[in-house]
C-alpha cells in the first residue's frame, strides 16, 4: 500500500501545512496593495515551507522526502489569486 498514508504524522503535517497556507492567503487578501500582497504571500508560503520541513525532519525523518515534494507541490499549485479580492470596474 502507500507508505506515507500509513504514517499518521504525514497526514497531520499535510493538513497543518494546508491550513497554515490557507490562513496566510486569507490574511494576505486583506492587504489592499497588490505588490505588498504578493510579497507577503511569497514570503509567508516559503517561510512555512522551511518551518514545516524542519519540523518534519526533526520529528519524522522517514517521511522527509515525501513531505518535501508535497510541500513544494502545494506551494506551486495553490493559487493565491483565489483569495484576492477582485476589483470591480
C-alpha positions in Angstrom: 0.0 0.0 0.0 1.1 3.6 0.4 3.8 4.0 3.0 3.2 7.7 3.7 -0.5 7.2 4.2 0.2 4.6 6.9 2.0 7.2 8.9 -0.5 9.4 10.7 2.2 12.1 11.3 2.4 12.6 7.5 -1.3 13.4 7.4 -1.1 15.7 10.4 1.7 17.7 8.8 -0.1 17.8 5.4 -3.3 19.1 6.9 -1.5 21.5 9.1 0.5 22.8 6.2 -2.5 23.3 4.1 -4.3 25.1 6.9 -1.5 27.5 7.6 -1.1 28.3 3.9 -4.9 28.9 3.6 -4.8 31.2 6.6 -1.8 33.2 5.3 -3.6 33.6 2.0 -6.7 34.8 3.7 -4.7 37.3 5.8 -2.8 38.4 2.7 -6.1 39.1 0.9 -6.8 41.8 3.4 -3.8 43.8 2.2 -5.0 46.4 -0.3 -1.7 47.0 -2.2 -1.2 44.2 -4.8 2.6 44.4 -4.6 2.6 44.2 -0.9 0.0 41.3 -1.0 2.2 39.3 -3.4 5.3 39.9 -1.4 3.6 38.9 1.8 2.2 35.7 0.3 5.5 34.8 -1.3 7.4 35.3 1.9 4.8 33.6 4.1 4.4 30.5 2.0 8.1 29.8 1.6 8.7 30.5 5.3 6.0 28.0 6.1 7.8 25.6 3.8 11.1 25.9 5.6 9.5 25.7 9.1 7.3 22.7 8.3 10.1 20.9 6.5 12.4 21.4 9.5 9.7 20.2 11.8 9.2 17.0 9.7 12.9 16.5 9.5 13.2 16.6 13.3 10.1 14.6 14.2 9.6 12.2 11.3 12.8 11.8 9.2 11.3 8.7 7.5 8.8 10.9 5.6 11.0 13.8 4.9 11.4 13.4 1.2 7.7 12.7 0.5 6.8 15.8 2.7 9.3 18.0 0.8 7.8 17.0 -2.6 4.3 17.5 -1.3 5.0 20.9 0.3 6.6 22.1 -3.0 3.6 20.8 -4.9 1.2 22.8 -2.6 3.3 25.9 -2.9 3.3 25.7 -6.7 -0.3 24.7 -7.4 -2.4 26.6 -4.8 -3.0 29.9 -6.5 -3.2 32.8 -4.0 -5.3 34.8 -6.6 -8.3 32.7 -5.5 -8.2 34.5 -2.1 -7.6 38.0 -3.5 -10.5 40.4 -3.8 -11.5 41.2 -7.4 -11.6 44.8 -8.3 -14.9 45.9 -10.0 -14.5 48.3 -12.9 
